[in-house]
Amino acid sequence: MRQKDLSCVCDAVENINDLQNAVEEQCSTSCYSNLLSPVNTLGDTIPFILYTKKGTPFKAFGNVGGFSAGDCFNTIFFRVEHINGCCATLRLLIAFSEKKDVLDFHEDSACDVFRLEKTDSCIEVDLNCFCSIQCLNPRLINRTHQN
């Protein structure tokens, strides 16, 4: 871990990255505990939302130009892939409603999310540009009605 004089968002994302890489058993209660325990049921992803300094969720666009299967989408949900200082590579997570519709965060609410899926789209971000982070339950990843 890096020195404590840097941003708490940087520290939280670095911790999430460490937990995803380690996938060890611990209690799951916050961004600073291992939300992926037990490994057999929770996978390798801690989804999260980043909030801008204006207090709004940060949005990114995936599949711009339609080069992959599916339509272009926007999302507020991410998975950390790599972190270097306060620069991070985030994988976009596409959000679905319980009816399996892709959610659009110009119109839909985070409360409408039933399932998140990893995509091939990534974005590079400077974590100093955010003021808060909200970790979400890893069970949202690839959730089915049995979960």
VMD Tcl script that builds the backbone (N, CA, C; Angstrom):
set m [mol new atoms 441]
animate dup $m
set s [atomselect $m all]
$s set {name element resname resid chain x y z} {
  {N N MET 1 A 0.833 -1.193 0.000}
  {CA C MET 1 A 0.000 0.000 0.000}
  {C C MET 1 A 0.872 1.249 0.000}
  {N N ARG 2 A 0.309 2.330 -0.476}
  {CA C ARG 2 A 1.082 3.573 -0.565}
  {C C ARG 2 A 0.879 4.409 0.691}
  {N N GLN 3 A 1.591 5.523 0.751}
  {CA C GLN 3 A 1.525 6.406 1.905}
  {C C GLN 3 A 0.107 6.916 2.112}
  {N N LYS 4 A -0.233 7.188 3.359}
  {CA C LYS 4 A -1.603 7.591 3.709}
  {C C LYS 4 A -1.930 9.039 3.358}
  {N N ASP 5 A -0.976 9.812 2.816}
  {CA C ASP 5 A -1.264 11.208 2.507}
  {C C ASP 5 A -1.972 11.369 1.160}
  {N N LEU 6 A -2.228 10.292 0.450}
  {CA C LEU 6 A -2.922 10.368 -0.818}
  {C C LEU 6 A -4.421 10.181 -0.617}
  {N N SER 7 A -5.155 10.314 -1.682}
  {CA C SER 7 A -6.611 10.267 -1.673}
  {C C SER 7 A -7.168 8.960 -1.123}
  {N N CYS 8 A -8.271 9.062 -0.355}
  {CA C CYS 8 A -8.917 7.861 0.164}
  {C C CYS 8 A -9.511 7.031 -0.965}
  {N N VAL 9 A -9.905 7.661 -2.082}
  {CA C VAL 9 A -10.410 6.910 -3.229}
  {C C VAL 9 A -9.274 6.074 -3.817}
  {N N CYS 10 A -8.068 6.656 -3.933}
  {CA C CYS 10 A -6.909 5.895 -4.419}
  {C C CYS 10 A -6.648 4.709 -3.508}
  {N N ASP 11 A -6.651 4.951 -2.201}
  {CA C ASP 11 A -6.413 3.874 -1.238}
  {C C ASP 11 A -7.467 2.779 -1.352}
  {N N ALA 12 A -8.740 3.167 -1.485}
  {CA C ALA 12 A -9.819 2.185 -1.574}
  {C C ALA 12 A -9.696 1.350 -2.838}
  {N N VAL 13 A -9.408 1.990 -3.982}
  {CA C VAL 13 A -9.287 1.247 -5.238}
  {C C VAL 13 A -8.051 0.346 -5.200}
  {N N GLU 14 A -6.969 0.817 -4.610}
  {CA C GLU 14 A -5.786 -0.031 -4.473}
  {C C GLU 14 A -6.104 -1.243 -3.599}
  {N N ASN 15 A -6.851 -1.018 -2.532}
  {CA C ASN 15 A -7.240 -2.127 -1.656}
  {C C ASN 15 A -8.153 -3.121 -2.380}
  {N N ILE 16 A -9.107 -2.624 -3.148}
  {CA C ILE 16 A -9.979 -3.498 -3.929}
  {C C ILE 16 A -9.143 -4.349 -4.885}
  {N N ASN 17 A -8.181 -3.701 -5.547}
  {CA C ASN 17 A -7.310 -4.423 -6.470}
  {C C ASN 17 A -6.538 -5.518 -5.739}
  {N N ASP 18 A -5.983 -5.195 -4.581}
  {CA C ASP 18 A -5.251 -6.188 -3.787}
  {C C ASP 18 A -6.162 -7.359 -3.397}
  {N N LEU 19 A -7.383 -7.050 -2.990}
  {CA C LEU 19 A -8.320 -8.101 -2.579}
  {C C LEU 19 A -8.720 -8.984 -3.756}
  {N N GLN 20 A -8.972 -8.365 -4.911}
  {CA C GLN 20 A -9.324 -9.154 -6.089}
  {C C GLN 20 A -8.165 -10.053 -6.495}
  {N N ASN 21 A -6.935 -9.534 -6.368}
  {CA C ASN 21 A -5.767 -10.330 -6.740}
  {C C ASN 21 A -5.485 -11.434 -5.727}
  {N N ALA 22 A -5.724 -11.170 -4.470}
  {CA C ALA 22 A -5.424 -12.143 -3.421}
  {C C ALA 22 A -6.525 -13.177 -3.257}
  {N N VAL 23 A -7.771 -12.746 -3.361}
  {CA C VAL 23 A -8.960 -13.575 -3.150}
  {C C VAL 23 A -8.748 -14.527 -1.972}
  {N N GLU 24 A -8.645 -13.924 -0.794}
  {CA C GLU 24 A -8.481 -14.702 0.430}
  {C C GLU 24 A -9.718 -14.576 1.287}
  {N N GLU 25 A -9.871 -15.468 2.245}
  {CA C GLU 25 A -11.078 -15.473 3.067}
  {C C GLU 25 A -10.972 -14.499 4.232}
  {N N GLN 26 A -11.957 -13.609 4.342}
  {CA C GLN 26 A -12.101 -12.663 5.442}
  {C C GLN 26 A -13.571 -12.292 5.547}
  {N N CYS 27 A -13.890 -11.424 6.479}
  {CA C CYS 27 A -15.252 -10.923 6.650}
  {C C CYS 27 A -15.548 -9.877 5.577}
  {N N SER 28 A -16.763 -9.848 5.066}
  {CA C SER 28 A -17.092 -8.879 4.007}
  {C C SER 28 A -18.043 -7.805 4.522}
  {N N THR 29 A -17.490 -6.603 4.750}
  {CA C THR 29 A -18.350 -5.517 5.219}
  {C C THR 29 A -18.099 -4.178 4.545}
  {N N SER 30 A -16.930 -3.929 3.976}
  {CA C SER 30 A -16.670 -2.624 3.385}
  {C C SER 30 A -15.632 -2.721 2.290}
  {N N CYS 31 A -15.243 -1.571 1.749}
  {CA C CYS 31 A -14.212 -1.527 0.710}
  {C C CYS 31 A -12.858 -1.969 1.256}
  {N N TYR 32 A -12.704 -2.020 2.568}
  {CA C TYR 32 A -11.420 -2.395 3.169}
  {C C TYR 32 A -11.423 -3.804 3.743}
  {N N SER 33 A -12.453 -4.582 3.462}
  {CA C SER 33 A -12.459 -5.988 3.854}
  {C C SER 33 A -12.685 -6.815 2.601}
  {N N ASN 34 A -12.426 -8.103 2.669}
  {CA C ASN 34 A -12.510 -8.916 1.468}
  {C C ASN 34 A -13.952 -9.302 1.173}
  {N N LEU 35 A -14.549 -8.593 0.212}
  {CA C LEU 35 A -15.935 -8.829 -0.175}
  {C C LEU 35 A -16.081 -10.067 -1.058}
  {N N LEU 36 A -14.962 -10.728 -1.376}
  {CA C LEU 36 A -15.012 -11.879 -2.271}
  {C C LEU 36 A -14.999 -13.208 -1.538}
  {N N SER 37 A -15.091 -13.225 -0.216}
  {CA C SER 37 A -15.118 -14.476 0.537}
  {C C SER 37 A -16.558 -14.907 0.733}
  {N N PRO 38 A -16.891 -16.142 0.670}
  {CA C PRO 38 A -16.048 -17.245 0.216}
  {C C PRO 38 A -15.878 -17.226 -1.302}
  {N N VAL 39 A -14.693 -17.580 -1.756}
  {CA C VAL 39 A -14.311 -17.491 -3.161}
  {C C VAL 39 A -15.226 -18.295 -4.069}
  {N N ASN 40 A -15.639 -19.472 -3.633}
  {CA C ASN 40 A -16.418 -20.352 -4.498}
  {C C ASN 40 A -17.749 -19.757 -4.938}
  {N N THR 41 A -18.297 -18.831 -4.179}
  {CA C THR 41 A -19.597 -18.286 -4.547}
  {C C THR 41 A -19.542 -16.844 -5.027}
  {N N LEU 42 A -18.474 -16.111 -4.733}
  {CA C LEU 42 A -18.469 -14.688 -5.040}
  {C C LEU 42 A -17.555 -14.274 -6.181}
  {N N GLY 43 A -16.742 -15.152 -6.707}
  {CA C GLY 43 A -15.933 -14.815 -7.870}
  {C C GLY 43 A -14.746 -13.940 -7.574}
  {N N ASP 44 A -14.386 -13.079 -8.539}
  {CA C ASP 44 A -13.153 -12.304 -8.448}
  {C C ASP 44 A -13.355 -10.807 -8.667}
  {N N THR 45 A -14.568 -10.328 -8.488}
  {CA C THR 45 A -14.851 -8.925 -8.803}
  {C C THR 45 A -15.585 -8.233 -7.664}
  {N N ILE 46 A -15.073 -7.060 -7.285}
  {CA C ILE 46 A -15.773 -6.171 -6.359}
  {C C ILE 46 A -16.257 -4.985 -7.191}
  {N N PRO 47 A -17.543 -4.946 -7.522}
  {CA C PRO 47 A -18.051 -3.824 -8.312}
  {C C PRO 47 A -18.144 -2.562 -7.453}
  {N N PHE 48 A -17.964 -1.422 -8.098}
  {CA C PHE 48 A -18.069 -0.165 -7.352}
  {C C PHE 48 A -18.521 0.966 -8.262}
  {N N ILE 49 A -18.969 2.044 -7.607}
  {CA C ILE 49 A -19.368 3.283 -8.268}
  {C C ILE 49 A -18.422 4.366 -7.775}
  {N N LEU 50 A -17.916 5.193 -8.685}
  {CA C LEU 50 A -17.111 6.359 -8.326}
  {C C LEU 50 A -17.983 7.598 -8.427}
  {N N TYR 51 A -17.799 8.525 -7.494}
  {CA C TYR 51 A -18.567 9.764 -7.505}
  {C C TYR 51 A -17.654 10.944 -7.789}
  {N N THR 52 A -18.111 11.831 -8.672}
  {CA C THR 52 A -17.352 13.021 -9.027}
  {C C THR 52 A -17.372 14.004 -7.865}
  {N N LYS 53 A -16.596 15.050 -8.007}
  {CA C LYS 53 A -16.551 16.082 -6.966}
  {C C LYS 53 A -17.871 16.843 -6.868}
  {N N LYS 54 A -18.742 16.697 -7.876}
  {CA C LYS 54 A -20.088 17.293 -7.830}
  {C C LYS 54 A -21.095 16.354 -7.163}
  {N N GLY 55 A -20.640 15.140 -6.770}
  {CA C GLY 55 A -21.516 14.192 -6.088}
  {C C GLY 55 A -22.338 13.313 -7.003}
  {N N THR 56 A -22.051 13.332 -8.305}
  {CA C THR 56 A -22.784 12.499 -9.251}
  {C C THR 56 A -21.950 11.275 -9.626}
  {N N PRO 57 A -22.620 10.156 -9.940}
  {CA C PRO 57 A -21.865 8.980 -10.370}
  {C C PRO 57 A -21.116 9.251 -11.679}
  {N N PHE 58 A -19.877 8.788 -11.744}
  {CA C PHE 58 A -19.062 8.897 -12.949}
  {C C PHE 58 A -19.590 7.904 -13.971}
  {N N LYS 59 A -19.764 8.349 -15.224}
  {CA C LYS 59 A -20.280 7.498 -16.298}
  {C C LYS 59 A -19.210 7.284 -17.359}
  {N N ALA 60 A -19.213 6.106 -17.957}
  {CA C ALA 60 A -18.337 5.817 -19.091}
  {C C ALA 60 A -19.146 5.057 -20.134}
  {N N PHE 61 A -18.658 5.097 -21.365}
  {CA C PHE 61 A -19.341 4.453 -22.478}
  {C C PHE 61 A -18.555 3.239 -22.947}
  {N N GLY 62 A -19.279 2.168 -23.254}
  {CA C GLY 62 A -18.665 0.946 -23.749}
  {C C GLY 62 A -19.175 0.582 -25.128}
  {N N ASN 63 A -18.370 -0.159 -25.862}
  {CA C ASN 63 A -18.678 -0.624 -27.207}
  {C C ASN 63 A -19.031 0.530 -28.139}
  {N N VAL 64 A -18.275 1.615 -28.020}
  {CA C VAL 64 A -18.474 2.773 -28.891}
  {C C VAL 64 A -18.113 2.360 -30.320}
  {N N GLY 65 A -18.989 2.601 -31.240}
  {CA C GLY 65 A -18.780 2.216 -32.632}
  {C C GLY 65 A -19.286 0.827 -32.949}
  {N N GLY 66 A -19.697 0.065 -31.917}
  {CA C GLY 66 A -20.291 -1.256 -32.126}
  {C C GLY 66 A -19.354 -2.312 -32.667}
  {N N PHE 67 A -18.077 -2.259 -32.291}
  {CA C PHE 67 A -17.109 -3.238 -32.798}
  {C C PHE 67 A -17.209 -4.595 -32.097}
  {N N SER 68 A -17.843 -4.642 -30.940}
  {CA C SER 68 A -18.082 -5.906 -30.245}
  {C C SER 68 A -19.563 -6.242 -30.354}
  {N N ALA 69 A -19.933 -7.432 -29.914}
  {CA C ALA 69 A -21.341 -7.821 -29.932}
  {C C ALA 69 A -22.138 -6.894 -29.017}
  {N N GLY 70 A -23.326 -6.548 -29.407}
  {CA C GLY 70 A -24.188 -5.690 -28.594}
  {C C GLY 70 A -24.087 -4.236 -29.000}
  {N N ASP 71 A -24.927 -3.439 -28.375}
  {CA C ASP 71 A -24.996 -2.012 -28.670}
  {C C ASP 71 A -24.046 -1.223 -27.783}
  {N N CYS 72 A -23.836 0.030 -28.147}
  {CA C CYS 72 A -23.115 0.969 -27.287}
  {C C CYS 72 A -23.920 1.120 -25.996}
  {N N PHE 73 A -23.237 1.256 -24.871}
  {CA C PHE 73 A -23.922 1.382 -23.586}
  {C C PHE 73 A -23.171 2.374 -22.710}
  {N N ASN 74 A -23.847 2.849 -21.666}
  {CA C ASN 74 A -23.169 3.662 -20.660}
  {C C ASN 74 A -23.339 2.974 -19.315}
  {N N THR 75 A -22.406 3.239 -18.425}
  {CA C THR 75 A -22.441 2.567 -17.124}
  {C C THR 75 A -21.827 3.444 -16.052}
  {N N ILE 76 A -22.214 3.154 -14.830}
  {CA C ILE 76 A -21.617 3.796 -13.657}
  {C C ILE 76 A -20.906 2.749 -12.797}
  {N N PHE 77 A -20.821 1.512 -13.309}
  {CA C PHE 77 A -20.263 0.393 -12.536}
  {C C PHE 77 A -18.928 -0.058 -13.116}
  {N N PHE 78 A -17.969 -0.312 -12.207}
  {CA C PHE 78 A -16.613 -0.632 -12.638}
  {C C PHE 78 A -15.997 -1.738 -11.798}
  {N N ARG 79 A -14.936 -2.319 -12.379}
  {CA C ARG 79 A -14.065 -3.286 -11.713}
  {C C ARG 79 A -12.647 -2.804 -11.952}
  {N N VAL 80 A -11.815 -2.750 -10.921}
  {CA C VAL 80 A -10.426 -2.331 -11.113}
  {C C VAL 80 A -9.640 -3.483 -11.737}
  {N N GLU 81 A -8.859 -3.170 -12.757}
  {CA C GLU 81 A -8.002 -4.151 -13.417}
  {C C GLU 81 A -6.542 -3.949 -13.049}
  {N N HIS 82 A -6.140 -2.687 -12.935}
  {CA C HIS 82 A -4.735 -2.367 -12.640}
  {C C HIS 82 A -4.684 -0.983 -12.016}
  {N N ILE 83 A -3.746 -0.796 -11.106}
  {CA C ILE 83 A -3.564 0.525 -10.502}
  {C C ILE 83 A -2.072 0.825 -10.413}
  {N N ASN 84 A -1.721 2.072 -10.747}
  {CA C ASN 84 A -0.345 2.546 -10.674}
  {C C ASN 84 A -0.404 3.955 -10.097}
  {N N GLY 85 A -0.038 4.081 -8.821}
  {CA C GLY 85 A -0.229 5.362 -8.142}
  {C C GLY 85 A -1.713 5.626 -8.036}
  {N N CYS 86 A -2.140 6.780 -8.526}
  {CA C CYS 86 A -3.574 7.092 -8.529}
  {C C CYS 86 A -4.169 6.992 -9.925}
  {N N CYS 87 A -3.456 6.346 -10.845}
  {CA C CYS 87 A -4.000 6.065 -12.175}
  {C C CYS 87 A -4.467 4.619 -12.196}
  {N N ALA 88 A -5.664 4.387 -12.696}
  {CA C ALA 88 A -6.213 3.031 -12.685}
  {C C ALA 88 A -6.840 2.690 -14.025}
  {N N THR 89 A -6.736 1.414 -14.368}
  {CA C THR 89 A -7.467 0.857 -15.503}
  {C C THR 89 A -8.708 0.196 -14.919}
  {N N LEU 90 A -9.867 0.675 -15.346}
  {CA C LEU 90 A -11.136 0.141 -14.864}
  {C C LEU 90 A -11.859 -0.573 -15.996}
  {N N ARG 91 A -12.382 -1.751 -15.707}
  {CA C ARG 91 A -13.219 -2.483 -16.664}
  {C C ARG 91 A -14.660 -2.024 -16.466}
  {N N LEU 92 A -15.336 -1.718 -17.553}
  {CA C LEU 92 A -16.737 -1.325 -17.485}
  {C C LEU 92 A -17.599 -2.561 -17.249}
  {N N LEU 93 A -18.542 -2.414 -16.342}
  {CA C LEU 93 A -19.513 -3.473 -16.063}
  {C C LEU 93 A -20.852 -3.024 -16.632}
  {N N ILE 94 A -21.435 -3.846 -17.481}
  {CA C ILE 94 A -22.728 -3.505 -18.075}
  {C C ILE 94 A -23.828 -3.932 -17.104}
  {N N ALA 95 A -24.838 -3.101 -16.974}
  {CA C ALA 95 A -25.910 -3.328 -15.998}
  {C C ALA 95 A -27.192 -3.773 -16.693}
  {N N PHE 96 A -27.858 -4.747 -16.060}
  {CA C PHE 96 A -29.122 -5.271 -16.575}
  {C C PHE 96 A -30.199 -5.171 -15.500}
  {N N SER 97 A -31.435 -4.950 -15.950}
  {CA C SER 97 A -32.582 -4.968 -15.051}
  {C C SER 97 A -32.969 -6.417 -14.789}
  {N N GLU 98 A -33.920 -6.611 -13.909}
  {CA C GLU 98 A -34.411 -7.962 -13.626}
  {C C GLU 98 A -35.065 -8.579 -14.867}
  {N N LYS 99 A -35.560 -7.726 -15.771}
  {CA C LYS 99 A -36.169 -8.210 -17.019}
  {C C LYS 99 A -35.127 -8.421 -18.119}
  {N N LYS 100 A -33.837 -8.322 -17.762}
  {CA C LYS 100 A -32.705 -8.550 -18.667}
  {C C LYS 100 A -32.504 -7.438 -19.685}
  {N N ASP 101 A -33.091 -6.246 -19.436}
  {CA C ASP 101 A -32.866 -5.087 -20.300}
  {C C ASP 101 A -31.568 -4.412 -19.894}
  {N N VAL 102 A -30.796 -3.929 -20.881}
  {CA C VAL 102 A -29.596 -3.147 -20.583}
  {C C VAL 102 A -30.060 -1.794 -20.055}
  {N N LEU 103 A -29.493 -1.389 -18.929}
  {CA C LEU 103 A -29.898 -0.121 -18.322}
  {C C LEU 103 A -29.111 1.042 -18.927}
  {N N ASP 104 A -29.766 2.184 -19.015}
  {CA C ASP 104 A -29.183 3.414 -19.548}
  {C C ASP 104 A -29.185 4.435 -18.424}
  {N N PHE 105 A -28.010 4.869 -18.000}
  {CA C PHE 105 A -27.934 5.726 -16.825}
  {C C PHE 105 A -28.156 7.206 -17.115}
  {N N HIS 106 A -28.713 7.500 -18.306}
  {CA C HIS 106 A -29.281 8.823 -18.552}
  {C C HIS 106 A -30.729 8.805 -18.085}
  {N N GLU 107 A -31.325 7.581 -18.033}
  {CA C GLU 107 A -32.741 7.435 -17.685}
  {C C GLU 107 A -32.967 6.560 -16.456}
  {N N ASP 108 A -32.144 5.515 -16.295}
  {CA C ASP 108 A -32.370 4.543 -15.226}
  {C C ASP 108 A -31.570 4.894 -13.972}
  {N N SER 109 A -31.950 4.277 -12.871}
  {CA C SER 109 A -31.317 4.486 -11.577}
  {C C SER 109 A -30.457 3.278 -11.212}
  {N N ALA 110 A -29.442 3.496 -10.400}
  {CA C ALA 110 A -28.634 2.386 -9.890}
  {C C ALA 110 A -29.514 1.391 -9.142}
  {N N CYS 111 A -30.609 1.857 -8.589}
  {CA C CYS 111 A -31.515 0.976 -7.853}
  {C C CYS 111 A -32.253 -0.002 -8.757}
  {N N ASP 112 A -32.220 0.229 -10.084}
  {CA C ASP 112 A -32.870 -0.674 -11.036}
  {C C ASP 112 A -31.999 -1.878 -11.395}
  {N N VAL 113 A -30.759 -1.903 -10.929}
  {CA C VAL 113 A -29.813 -2.955 -11.325}
  {C C VAL 113 A -30.129 -4.268 -10.633}
  {N N PHE 114 A -30.173 -5.327 -11.442}
  {CA C PHE 114 A -30.332 -6.679 -10.928}
  {C C PHE 114 A -29.045 -7.478 -11.135}
  {N N ARG 115 A -28.351 -7.223 -12.256}
  {CA C ARG 115 A -27.186 -8.020 -12.635}
  {C C ARG 115 A -26.142 -7.130 -13.306}
  {N N LEU 116 A -24.874 -7.405 -13.024}
  {CA C LEU 116 A -23.758 -6.752 -13.695}
  {C C LEU 116 A -22.925 -7.819 -14.400}
  {N N GLU 117 A -22.380 -7.459 -15.564}
  {CA C GLU 117 A -21.496 -8.371 -16.293}
  {C C GLU 117 A -20.244 -7.623 -16.720}
  {N N LYS 118 A -19.112 -8.316 -16.686}
  {CA C LYS 118 A -17.864 -7.751 -17.187}
  {C C LYS 118 A -17.979 -7.568 -18.697}
  {N N THR 119 A -17.320 -6.534 -19.207}
  {CA C THR 119 A -17.274 -6.296 -20.650}
  {C C THR 119 A -15.816 -6.279 -21.097}
  {N N ASP 120 A -15.612 -6.110 -22.400}
  {CA C ASP 120 A -14.260 -5.969 -22.942}
  {C C ASP 120 A -13.794 -4.521 -22.922}
  {N N SER 121 A -14.633 -3.597 -22.497}
  {CA C SER 121 A -14.310 -2.172 -22.500}
  {C C SER 121 A -13.637 -1.748 -21.206}
  {N N CYS 122 A -12.555 -0.979 -21.353}
  {CA C CYS 122 A -11.843 -0.443 -20.193}
  {C C CYS 122 A -11.647 1.060 -20.363}
  {N N ILE 123 A -11.352 1.724 -19.262}
  {CA C ILE 123 A -11.093 3.158 -19.260}
  {C C ILE 123 A -9.950 3.429 -18.289}
  {N N GLU 124 A -9.113 4.395 -18.643}
  {CA C GLU 124 A -8.024 4.830 -17.768}
  {C C GLU 124 A -8.514 6.069 -17.013}
  {N N VAL 125 A -8.366 6.077 -15.689}
  {CA C VAL 125 A -8.835 7.214 -14.897}
  {C C VAL 125 A -7.765 7.675 -13.918}
  {N N ASP 126 A -7.838 8.961 -13.596}
  {CA C ASP 126 A -7.031 9.550 -12.524}
  {C C ASP 126 A -7.935 9.567 -11.298}
  {N N LEU 127 A -7.620 8.752 -10.316}
  {CA C LEU 127 A -8.487 8.614 -9.140}
  {C C LEU 127 A -8.542 9.873 -8.286}
  {N N ASN 128 A -7.616 10.796 -8.494}
  {CA C ASN 128 A -7.670 12.072 -7.767}
  {C C ASN 128 A -8.853 12.923 -8.196}
  {N N CYS 129 A -9.475 12.587 -9.308}
  {CA C CYS 129 A -10.615 13.356 -9.821}
  {C C CYS 129 A -11.936 12.978 -9.153}
  {N N PHE 130 A -11.915 12.016 -8.247}
  {CA C PHE 130 A -13.140 11.550 -7.602}
  {C C PHE 130 A -13.100 11.855 -6.116}
  {N N CYS 131 A -14.293 12.061 -5.537}
  {CA C CYS 131 A -14.330 12.373 -4.110}
  {C C CYS 131 A -14.838 11.219 -3.262}
  {N N SER 132 A -15.516 10.237 -3.865}
  {CA C SER 132 A -15.978 9.103 -3.065}
  {C C SER 132 A -16.160 7.864 -3.930}
  {N N ILE 133 A -16.220 6.727 -3.235}
  {CA C ILE 133 A -16.391 5.438 -3.885}
  {C C ILE 133 A -17.399 4.637 -3.075}
  {N N GLN 134 A -18.246 3.886 -3.770}
  {CA C GLN 134 A -19.227 3.022 -3.107}
  {C C GLN 134 A -19.018 1.600 -3.608}
  {N N CYS 135 A -18.610 0.713 -2.705}
  {CA C CYS 135 A -18.459 -0.694 -3.059}
  {C C CYS 135 A -19.823 -1.370 -3.028}
  {N N LEU 136 A -20.007 -2.307 -3.936}
  {CA C LEU 136 A -21.280 -3.012 -4.054}
  {C C LEU 136 A -21.086 -4.500 -3.805}
  {N N ASN 137 A -22.168 -5.180 -3.605}
  {CA C ASN 137 A -22.115 -6.604 -3.320}
  {C C ASN 137 A -21.607 -7.371 -4.541}
  {N N PRO 138 A -20.569 -8.195 -4.386}
  {CA C PRO 138 A -20.057 -8.989 -5.505}
  {C C PRO 138 A -21.086 -9.946 -6.097}
  {N N ARG 139 A -22.153 -10.243 -5.373}
  {CA C ARG 139 A -23.189 -11.136 -5.895}
  {C C ARG 139 A -23.947 -10.537 -7.077}
  {N N LEU 140 A -23.780 -9.233 -7.327}
  {CA C LEU 140 A -24.400 -8.611 -8.497}
  {C C LEU 140 A -23.784 -9.125 -9.803}
  {N N ILE 141 A -22.538 -9.589 -9.753}
  {CA C ILE 141 A -21.860 -10.077 -10.954}
  {C C ILE 141 A -22.485 -11.401 -11.380}
  {N N ASN 142 A -22.966 -11.418 -12.617}
  {CA C ASN 142 A -23.577 -12.619 -13.213}
  {C C ASN 142 A -24.705 -13.200 -12.366}
  {N N ARG 143 A -25.431 -12.354 -11.665}
  {CA C ARG 143 A -26.525 -12.781 -10.790}
  {C C ARG 143 A -27.642 -13.432 -11.585}
  {N N THR 144 A -28.186 -14.481 -11.015}
  {CA C THR 144 A -29.372 -15.132 -11.573}
  {C C THR 144 A -30.456 -15.110 -10.502}
  {N N HIS 145 A -31.626 -15.550 -10.830}
  {CA C HIS 145 A -32.720 -15.545 -9.848}
  {C C HIS 145 A -32.477 -16.509 -8.705}
  {N N GLN 146 A -31.535 -17.457 -8.849}
  {CA C GLN 146 A -31.215 -18.379 -7.757}
  {C C GLN 146 A -30.293 -17.731 -6.734}
  {N N ASN 147 A -29.567 -16.643 -7.105}
  {CA C ASN 147 A -28.602 -16.002 -6.189}
  {C C ASN 147 A -29.311 -15.204 -5.131}
}
mol reanalyze $m
mol bondsrecalc $m
mol representation Tube
mol addrep $m
